[in-house]
Amino acid sequence: MTATAIAGPPAVPAAPAVQEFMIGWICVLRAEYRAALAILDERYDTKSVVRGSEDKNQYVLGRVGPHNVIINLPPVGLNGPVHAFSVARDMKSTFPRMRFTLLVGIAGGVPSLDSDIRLGDVVMGQKVVPYRTGKETQYGFQRTGMIKAPPSELLTTIGFLNDRIDMDGLDLSLSIEEVRTKISKGGAAFLRPTSDRCYKVGFAHQESGCDCLLPESLYPERLIHRSEREDDPVRVFLGAMGSDAAVMKNAQSRDAIAKREGIVCYEMGSWAVMDLIPCLPIRGISDYADEHKNDAWHLYASLAVATCAREYLLALPQLAVRNFPVIIQGSEIERYIKGTTSNPNMFCGSGIEKLQQTRDHLRERRELFKELMHGEHQDSISMDQHDEGANQSQDQTLKDLREGLKHHLKVLDQIMDQEDELGRSGDPHVRQKYMHLKHQIRADRMIMRDLADLAPEGVEYTGEWFENAGDTFGNKSMRKTGRLMTSTGQYFRKMGHLFKSKNITPKRMWRGLRRGLRGAYEGLRRGWHRTYHWFSPAQQGQLLEM
């Protein structure tokens, strides 16, 4: 009798390139994470992900419709605004092209005649109010924290989602049930509870034997009675969210602050994250922000909000995501670059394969740097563009990052020299791979050198070179050419600063650059022609080797 073969786990597809992940999905509770996994259309292998330096997150990569998303795995025992902020900060160091994040989790709703919000409903954050950030005055509490709002691009898509619900007949409760049935283990725990008790203000909670803990209420007169919804029991609200480091669990404070600030639910974390990256908070209502317990609703509310976030992404055009502005801090790019070289044992395979993977990831980081210098993201480093000192700081940041990347490529080149026995291997395949990789790394270093020449300060560097060469050879014409190039580089830099600070129109900037380029080109052409041909053949060779 032969043994039955045990089938292995299904193959997980390799993840797309890291630059294809533009949407973050942040959750801080385990229930929220379990629900987030259930809405994925596809889940990717994460072995190829190289985390940024000191990134403590673990990630799940997946796809929702046409969108690739990054979901963090919440560590046990941590939650709140500090944790949400650190998750977002570390996520950006590993996925620097991330456009925005969705903060998907549970919250406490504010029951009222105006909004009739109930357990299991979903709130899309139109704005976030730091309701406890302020000061006590003789006239009472005065909020000083600034109200923040998601970008208009994200709010616009909420209208598309509402159209799908109101006009196309999207049934959220049906979508939630379809997602629930896909949960392989523990799906029954995500069923919608049958009891939704909303107590009147003033009915105090008791830790032992409270009415909210009993299967049936003994005090129906203490409940707010609401009629059954005839249509979809899950509704989506758009409104203000109250955000703070502490959980709101007081019905009187809940109603007083909600009346003052127009709040429809209370949550934790969104206000802090909005300082770091554009985000849209989406919250499922799991309690009424009072003293009474509604733990039975945590899983269903998590699944409801995850399903709503999924429907939101399906209503979001892929082109809109790609066109979304990228905000990148210099420190995030630095962590992104260092992530490849800080842990040389992160890669799998033989020595030559580890070196190849290191080179490939450094090359990807070089491409991001190239985009920042000359491509679509060159003005997206998060600094005050209205301050010339900030512009100079931005230039210095890019310069430092370029030098850091050049250093890592140089170190990798040196490691290749130390591993030269691979080039003498008896295996011709290994020898060929070694020589090919060595040439790739040398080419990478040359490209980084070329990037330096094309950078805004490259013309100034070349001018300094000409001035130094003129001093070396005692050539006045070369020194004059160098001073002209240095002045030209400073002129270009100044024009760039004016354009970024919006103190010059694009038309005026182009007219000035055209005049500057025409004059600089003619002066440099004459200066170099005269300078080069005044040297002897031997001096010309010495000049070109400098």
N, C-alpha and C positions, 0 to 999 in steps of 0.2 A: 504493500500500500504506500503510495507516494504522498509526501507531505504537501499540504495546500500552501501555495505561495501567498505571502502576505503582501497586499498591494501597498505601495508607499503613498505618501501624501501627494495630492495633485500638484503638478508643476506650477510654480508661480512665475508669471512673465517678468522679464527684466524691466526695470524702470526706464522710462524715457530719460533723456539728458536732463541734468539738474536745472538748466535754464528754461525747461518747459514747465516747471512747477512755479506758478505765479499766484496761487491762492492758498492762504493758510487757514487752518480750522483749529481753533483753540478751545479746549475743554479742560476743566479743572477737577471734575468729579468722575469717579469710575463709571457711574451709571451713564453719564453723558458720553464717555468714550465708547462704551459698549453700543450705545445707540448710533454713534457716528460710524462705526464699522459696518453696521447693518445697512446703511444707505448707499454704500459703494457699489458701483457697477463692476469694478475690477480692482483688484489689489495687487500691488507690484512688489517685487523683491527689493529689499533695501540694502543688499550687500555692497552695492556700488556707491552708496552715499558716504561721503567724507564730511564729517561734521566740522564746523568751525572750531577754532581753538577755544577750549573751555566751555563748549556747548554741552550742557548736562541733560538735554532732552533726548528721549527716544522717539522715533517717528514711525508712522504708518503712511505709506504712499499709496494713493489710489486714484481712481477716476470716477467722476460723476458726469455722465453725458460726455460732452467734448472737453471738459475741464479736468486737469490734473490738480489734485489737492494734497496738502501736507497736513496730517493730523498728529498732534502730540499725544504721547502716552502719559497720563497724569500720574506722578509718583504718589504712593500711599501716604496719607496724613498731611498733605499740603494742599491748601486752597486759598482763595482770597485774592485781593488786588496785587499784592506783592508777587505772589506766585504767577499770576496771569501775565504781569509785566515781564518777569524774568523769562517765562516761556517764549513770549513774543520776541524779546531781545535776542535770545539764543537762536531762535528759529531764523531770524534775519541773518545771523552770521553764517549759517549753513546754506540758506536759500536767499542770496542777496537780491535776486531779481523778483522776489515776491512783491506783488503789487499791493495787496491788502489782505486782511484777515477777517474771517467771520468768528465772532465770539458766541459760541452756541452752547447754551446751558439752561438751567432752571432759575426761577425767580419767584418772588412773592407778589401776587396781584393786589390791586386796590379795588375792592368792590364798590360800585356806585350806580346810581340810576342812569347816569350818562353813558357809561361804557359797558355795564353788565358783564364784566370780565369774570370768567369761571375757570375752575381747575381744568387743565388740559388745553386751554387756549394758548395762543402764541402772540408775543408782542415783538414787533420790529422797531428797533430804536431809532426814532426820528431825531432825538437829541438826548444827551446824558447830563444829568444835573448832580453836582457834588453837594448834596443837600446839607451835609454837616460841616462843610468847610466854610468857616466864617468866624464871626465874633459876636459876643454878647454886648449889647448897648443898653442905654437907659430906655430905649424904645422896644427892646426885645432882641431876638437873634437876627443878625444881618449876614446873609450869605455873601462871601467874597470869592468863592471858587468860580471859575469861568465855566459857563455852559459850553459843551462841545457837541459837534454834530458830525455825522458821517459825510463823506464827500457826496456832492450832488449826483455823481455818476452811479453811486451805489443806491441812493434813494430813488433814482429814476426807475431802476429795475423793479422796485417794490410795486410800482404802478403796473408793470407788465405782469407781475404775479397776481395782483388783484384782478386784472383783466381775465386771466386764466380761471380764476375762481368764480367771478361774477358772470362772465360772458361765455366761457368755454365749458363751464360746468365741472371744474376740478373739485372733486370731493376729497378733502384732506383726511377725514376719518377713514375713508376707504384706502387712501394711499398709505396711511399709517398701518392699517391692518395688513396690507400687502407686504410692507417692509417687515412687519413683525413675524410673518410666517416664514421669512427667509432666515431668521435667527435659528441656527442649528441647535444650540443648547440654551435652555432657560428662556425660550420665547414666551412661555406661558406667564412668566413674571411680568411681562410688559403689557398684559391685557389691561384695558381701561377699567378702573374701579367703578363700582356702581354708586358709591356714596360720595356726595359732594356737599359738605356742611359748611355753611358760612354763618358764623355766630355774630350776633349783634354786639356793638361796642359796649363794654362794661361787664360782659359775662367772663369772669376771671377764670383762667386755666388753673387746674389743680394737678399736681404731679402724680397723685395717687387717686384713681377712681374718677378722673374727669370725664365729663360727658363725651368729649371728643375721642376717648379711648374705647368707648363701648360700641358693640356691634350696631345697636340702635339707639337713637337719642331719647333720653328720658325727659328732655326739656324742649319740646318742639316750639314753644313760645319764645325761646331764646334764639331761634334760627331766623335768618332772613329767607323768606319764602319767595321762590322764583319759579315762573312757569317753565315747563319743558320746552326745549327748542325743537321746532318742527322740522327744520332742515338739518344740515350738517352740524353735529354737536361741537365741532372744533371751529373756532373763529380766529381770524388774524386781525390784530389791532396794530395801528401805527401811532406812536406817541412818545412822550418823554419818559425816560427811565431815571430813577433815583439811584445813585451809586455811592457806596461808602465802604470803608474797611470793615465795618461791623454789620451783622445781619439785623434787619428790621424785624422785630418781634413784639411790637406794641401797637395795638389797634388805634389808640387815641393819637399817638404821634404819627402813625401812618396816615390817618385822615387829615390831620392838621397840616402836615408838610405837603401832602398831595394836593390839598386845596390851594396852598400858597404857591406851589411850583408847577401845578398841572401834571403831576406824575401819575402814570397808570400802573407802574410796577417798580419793585425795588430789587436791585441786584448788586453784585460785587465784581469789581475788576475792570469794567469797560473804560471808565474815566481815566485810569492810569495807563492803559494800553494805547488810548487815543493820542497820548503825547509822543508815542514812538512810531506808530504806523497807522495809515488809514484803516479803519475797521467799521464793521457793521455789527452791533450787538443784536442777537436774536434770542429771545428767552421764552421758555415754556413755563406756564404757571403751575407750580406744584403746591402752593399754599397761599394764604391770604395775608401774609406779613403780620400775623398776630401771634398770640401766645399759644394757640392751639396747634396740635400736631396733625400733619397730613402726609406722613411718610409713605403711605401706600401709593401716593401719586408720583413719587420721584421718578420711577422707571417709565411710566407712561408719558409724563411731561417731557422727559428726556427724549423719548422716541418721537413724540409729536413735534418738538422743536427741531430735531435732526431731520425729520421728513420735510418739514417746512423749509429748512435751509437747503435741502436737496432740490425742492421745487423752485426755490429762488435761483439756484445755480442753473437749472434747466431753462429758466427764463432769461438768463444773462447771456448776451451774445459773446462769442469767443473773441471777436475782433475788439469789443469794448474792453476786455481784459488786457489784451496786448497793447492797446492804446492808452491804458491807464498810466499816469505818471509814476515813475519809480523814485522813491526817496531813499537815499543810501547815505549812512553815516560813514565817515572815514574809518572809524574804529571797527565797524562791521566788515569792511573790505579787508582790513588788516587781519582780523580774526579768520576770515574766509581763506586768505592766502596762507596763514600760518597753520591752518588745520591740516594741510597736506603734509607738511614736514615735521609737525610736532610729535607725531607718533608713527615712526617708520614701520612698525609691526602691524599696522591696521590692515594691510593688504594680504591677500592670500596667494599661494602658489610658490614657484621657485624664485631664486634670487633675481633672475633676469625679468621674470613676470612682475615682481614687486617694483623693480626699477621702472618698468614700462608703465605700470599703473600710476606711480608717482609722477612720471613725466606727463602722462595724459591729463592728470588732474591739475598740474601746474599750467599746462597749456590752456585748459578751460579757464583758469583764473587769469591768464594772460589775455584771453579774449574779452573777459569782462573789463579788464583794465583798458583794453583798446577801445571798447565801447564808451567808457567813461571819458577817455581822452578826446576821441574824435567822432564817436557815434551818437546813437540816439539818447544815451543817458549822460552826456558830458556835462549837462547843467543840473543834474539831479542829486548831487551830493548835498546833504541837508545842512546848509549854512545860511547865514543872513546875506542874501544877495544884494542888499541895499547898502552894505558897508564895505568900503574898499579893503579895509583890513581883513574882513572875512574872506574876500576874494583872494587876497594874498595868502591867507591861511589855507584856502582850498587848493591853490596852486602848490603850496608846500606839501599838503597832505598827499596829493597825487604824485608829487615828486618823490616823497618818502616811500609811498607804496610801490612805485616803479623800481626804486632802488632795492626795496625788500624782495621783490619778485626776481630781480636780476641776481640778487645774492643767493636765493634758493636755487635758481638754475645753475649758478656757478658751483654751489655745493654739490648738486646732483652730478654735474660734470666731473667734479673731483672724485666722487664716489665711483663713477664709471671708470676713472683711471685706476682706482684701487682694486676694482674688480676685473682688471685686465686679463686675468686667467680665463675668464669666460671667452675672450677673443681668441684664446689659444686652445679652446676645448676641442677634444677629439670628435665631438658631435658637430657636423657641419651646420645643422639647423640652429644650434645654440650660437655658433660663431656668427652666422648670418644675422640672427636677431640682435646680438650684441652690437655688431657694427652698424646695423640699421638704427638702433636706438641711440647710439653715440652720435651719429650724424644728425638725428632729429634734435637732440639736446643742443648740439652746436648751432643748428639752424634757429632754435628757439632763442638762444642768447643773441644771435645776430638780429633777430626780429625785435627783441627788447631794445637793442642798441638803436635800431632804426626808429622805434617809437620815441625814443629820447630825442632824436633829431627832428621828428615831426611835432614834438610837443610845443606849446606856446613859448616856452623859454628856450627852445632849441636854437632859434635864430640868434638869441643873445649869447648862448654858449659858443656858437660858431664865430660870432664876432669877437669874443674873448680869445678864441684860438688864433684868429688872424692878427689881433693885436700882439699876442705873445710871440707869434712867428715873426712879425715885423720887428719886434725888439731883438729877437734872436739873430736875425739876418741884417739888422740895421736898415730895414727897408721902410721908408716913409709912406710909400703908396700902400703897402700892406697894412700898416697901422691905420691909415685913413680908411681903407676898406673895412677893417675891423670895427672902427668907431661907427661907421655908417650902418653896419649890420646890427650892432648893439642897439643903436638908436631906433632902427627899424623894429627890432623885437620888442623894445619898450613901447613903441607906438602901437603895435598890434595888441599888446597886453592891455594898454590903456583903453583902446577901442572896445575890447572885449568886456572890460569892467563897466564901461559906460552903457553898453548894450544890456548887460545883465541887470544893472541897476535901473534900467528903463529910462535913463536920462538922455538917450539918443534913439531916434527912430531907425528901423531897419534900413530905410532908404538912405538916410544921412550916413549911417554906418557904412553901407556898401559904397557910397560915393567917396567917402574918406579912405576906405581901404583900397579902392581902385586907384586913387591918386597916389597913395603911399606905395602900393605895389609897383606901379609904373615907374615912379621915381627911383625906388629901391632897386628894381631889376636893372634899369639902365646904368645906375651908378655902380652896382656890383659887377655887371658885365664888363664895363670899361676898366674898373679897378682890377678885377681878376685877370683880364686879358693882358693888361700892361704888367702886372706883378709877376705872373707866371713866366712870361716870355723874357723877363729881364734876368732870369736865373740861368746858370749853365745847366747842361743836361744832368750833371752829377747833383747839383743843388735841387733841380726839379725832382729827382728821385728821393732826395732827403726830405723835401717838402711834403711829398705825397705819403711818406711813411710816418709823419708826425701824428 
